Amino acid sequence: MAYAVIARYYCDPADEATVRAALLKVREHTRAEPANLAYEVHAEAGKPGIFVLYEQYADQAGFEAHKAAGHFGELIVETVWPLLTDRSVTFAEVL
């Protein structure tokens, strides 16, 4: 069963360009992962510093492999997360 992740990231508008650039790099790497089915990055319209991510993997194991990838550690854990003021994540099974 496919596994989806919907994340909302909030950062200071001063950090928006850095977060955006990192998320777009992650998108490029993630779409090449064998279990990735979709990875979309959205900027909330009219609200600087708010991003919505939609990710879909073949299964939960595919998502776990994504989190173990080097680009996740470098770009998300080390670059994006320290700049966030808040984040929320929803995990779902695709029906």
PAZAPA-4460 file (N, C-alpha, C; in steps of 0.05 Angstrom, whole numbers, plus 32768, in hexadecimal, padded with zeros to 4 digits):
% residues 95
    n_x    n_y    n_z   ca_x   ca_y   ca_z    c_x    c_y    c_z   seq   type   mol
   8011   7FE9   8000   8000   8000   8000   8012   8019   8000     1      M     A
   800C   802C   7FEF   801C   8044   7FED   801A   8054   8007     2      A     A
   802F   8063   800D   8032   8072   8026   8037   808F   801F     3      Y     A
   8027   80A1   802B   802A   80BD   8025   8032   80CD   803D     4      A     A
   8041   80E2   8038   8049   80F5   804D   8041   8111   8044     5      V     A
   8033   811F   8055   802C   813B   8050   8039   814B   8067     6      I     A
   804B   815D   805F   8059   816D   8073   8055   818A   806E     7      A     A
   8052   819A   8084   8051   81B7   8082   8069   81C1   8091     8      R     A
   8079   81D1   8084   8091   81DD   808F   808D   81FB   8091     9      Y     A
   8094   8207   80A8   8091   8223   80AD   80AD   822E   80B3    10      Y     A
   80B5   8243   80A5   80CF   8250   80AB   80CB   826E   80AA    11      C     A
   80DE   827C   80B5   80DE   8299   80B4   80E1   82A1   8096    12      D     A
   80D2   82B5   808D   80D4   82BD   8071   80F1   82C4   8069    13      P     A
   8102   82CC   807B   811E   82D1   8075   812D   82B8   806D    14      A     A
   8123   82A0   8076   8130   8287   806F   8122   8278   8058    15      D     A
   810E   8284   804D   80FE   8277   8039   810E   826E   8021    16      E     A
   8120   827E   8017   812F   8277   7FFF   8141   825F   8004    17      A     A
   814D   825E   801B   815F   8247   8022   814F   822D   8025    18      T     A
   8138   822F   8032   8127   8217   8035   811C   820E   801A    19      V     A
   8113   8221   800A   8109   821A   7FEF   811E   820C   7FDF    20      R     A
   8136   8217   7FDE   814C   820B   7FCE   8152   81EF   7FD7    21      A     A
   8153   81EA   7FF2   8159   81D0   7FFC   8142   81BC   7FF5    22      A     A
   8129   81C5   7FF8   8113   81B3   7FF2   8112   81AB   7FD4    23      L     A
   8119   81BE   7FC3   811A   81B7   7FA6   8130   81A4   7FA0    24      L     A
   8147   81A6   7FAE   815C   8192   7FAB   8154   8176   7FB5    25      K     A
   8146   8176   7FCC   813C   815D   7FD6   8129   8150   7FC3    26      V     A
   8117   8160   7FB7   8104   8156   7FA3   8113   8148   7F8D    27      R     A
   8128   8154   7F83   8137   8148   7F6C   8142   812D   7F74    28      E     A
   814E   812B   7F8C   815A   8112   7F95   8144   80FD   7F9B    29      H     A
   812F   8106   7FA8   811A   80F3   7FB1   810B   80E6   7F9A    30      T     A
   8106   80F6   7F85   80F8   80EB   7F6E   8108   80D4   7F60    31      R     A
   8122   80D3   7F66   8133   80BE   7F5A   8134   80A5   7F6C    32      A     A
   8128   80A6   7F84   8128   808F   7F96   8115   807A   7F8B    33      E     A
   811D   8060   7F8C   810C   804B   7F81   80F0   8049   7F8B    34      P     A
   80EB   804F   7FA5   80D1   804C   7FB1   80C0   8066   7FAF    35      A     A
   80CC   807B   7FA6   80BD   8094   7FA5   80A9   8095   7F8D    36      N     A
   8090   809C   7F93   807C   809E   7F7F   8075   80BB   7F79    37      L     A
   8079   80CD   7F8C   8074   80EA   7F88   8082   80FA   7F9E    38      A     A
   808B   8111   7F97   8097   8124   7FAA   8092   8140   7F9F    39      Y     A
   807F   814E   7FAC   8077   8168   7FA3   807D   817D   7FB9    40      E     A
   8088   8193   7FB1   808E   81A9   7FC4   807C   81C0   7FBC    41      V     A
   806D   81CB   7FD0   805B   81E1   7FCB   8063   81F8   7FDE    42      H     A
   8061   8211   7FD5   8063   8228   7FE6   8046   8233   7FEA    43      A     A
   803E   8237   8002   8022   8240   8007   801F   825C   7FFB    44      E     A
   800B   825F   7FEB   8006   8279   7FDD   8000   828F   7FF0    45      A     A
   800F   82A5   7FED   800B   82BD   7FFD   8014   82BB   801A    46      G     A
   8023   82A6   8021   802C   82A2   803C   804A   829B   803B    47      K     A
   805C   82AF   803B   8078   82A9   803A   8082   8297   8051    48      P     A
   8094   8285   804A   80A0   8273   805E   808F   825A   8065    49      G     A
   807A   8254   8056   806B   823C   805B   806C   822A   8043    50      I     A
   8074   8211   8048   8077   81FD   8032   8065   81E5   8039    51      F     A
   805A   81D9   8025   804B   81C0   8028   8058   81AB   8016    52      V     A
   805F   8194   8021   806C   817F   8012   8058   8168   8010    53      L     A
   8056   815C   7FF9   8046   8144   7FF5   8059   812F   7FEA    54      Y     A
   805C   8119   7FF9   806E   8103   7FF1   805E   80E9   7FF0    55      E     A
   8064   80D8   7FDD   8057   80BE   7FDB   806C   80A9   7FD4    56      Q     A
   806B   8093   7FE3   807E   807D   7FE0   806F   8063   7FDC    57      Y     A
   807C   804F   7FD1   8070   8036   7FCB   8065   8029   7FE5    58      A     A
   8074   802E   7FFB   806C   8024   8015   807B   8033   802B    59      D     A
   8076   802C   8044   8083   803A   805A   80A1   8035   805A    60      Q     A
   80A9   801D   8051   80C6   8017   8050   80D4   802A   803C    61      A     A
   80C6   8031   8027   80D2   8044   8014   80D6   805F   8020    62      G     A
   80C3   8068   8031   80C7   8081   8040   80DE   807F   8053    63      F     A
   80E0   8068   8061   80F7   8065   8074   8111   8066   8065    64      E     A
   8112   805A   804D   812B   805B   803D   8131   8078   8035    65      A     A
   811C   8087   802F   8120   80A4   8028   812C   80B3   8040    66      H     A
   8122   80AE   8058   812D   80BB   8070   814A   80B3   8075    67      K     A
   8152   809C   806C   816E   8093   8070   8181   809D   805B    68      A     A
   8176   80A9   8045   8187   80B2   802F   8198   80CA   8038    69      A     A
   81B0   80CB   802C   81C2   80E1   8033   81B7   80FC   802D    70      G     A
   81A8   80FF   8017   819E   811A   8011   8189   8123   8025    71      H     A
   817A   8110   8031   8167   8117   8046   8175   8123   805E    72      F     A
   818A   8115   8067   8199   811F   807E   81A6   813A   8078    73      G     A
   81B2   813D   8061   81C0   8156   805B   81AD   816D   8057    74      E     A
   8198   8169   8047   8187   817F   803F   816F   8184   8051    75      L     A
   8164   816F   805C   814D   8172   806E   8156   8175   808B    76      I     A
   8163   8161   8096   816B   8161   80B2   817F   8178   80B8    77      V     A
   8193   817B   80A8   81A8   818F   80AE   81A2   81AB   80A3    78      E     A
   8193   81AE   808D   818F   81C8   8081   8174   81D3   8087    79      T     A
   815F   81C4   8081   8143   81CE   8084   813A   81CF   80A1    80      V     A
   813A   81B9   80AF   812F   81B7   80C9   8139   81CD   80DD    81      W     A
   8153   81D3   80DD   815C   81E8   80EF   8150   8204   80EA    82      P     A
   8147   8208   80D1   813B   8222   80CA   811D   8224   80CF    83      L     A
   8111   820D   80D6   80F4   820D   80D9   80EB   8219   80F4    84      L     A
   80D5   8227   80F4   80C9   8231   810C   80B3   821E   8116    85      T     A
   80AA   820D   8103   8096   81F8   810A   8093   81E5   80F3    86      D     A
   8089   81CE   80F8   8083   81BB   80E3   806E   81A7   80ED    87      R     A
   805F   819D   80DA   804C   8187   80E0   804E   8173   80CA    88      S     A
   804A   815A   80D1   804C   8144   80BE   8035   8131   80C2    89      V     A
   8028   8129   80AC   8013   8115   80AC   801C   80FE   809C    90      T     A
   8018   80E6   80A6   801F   80CD   8098   8004   80BF   8091    91      F     A
   8002   80B6   8078   7FE9   80AA   806F   7FED   8093   805D    92      A     A
   7FDA   8080   805D   7FDA   806B   8049   7FC8   8073   8032    93      E     A
   7FD2   8070   801A   7FC2   8078   8003   7FAD   8063   7FFD    94      V     A
   7F94   806B   7FFA   7F7E   8059   7FF6   7F7B   8053   7FD8    95      L     A
***
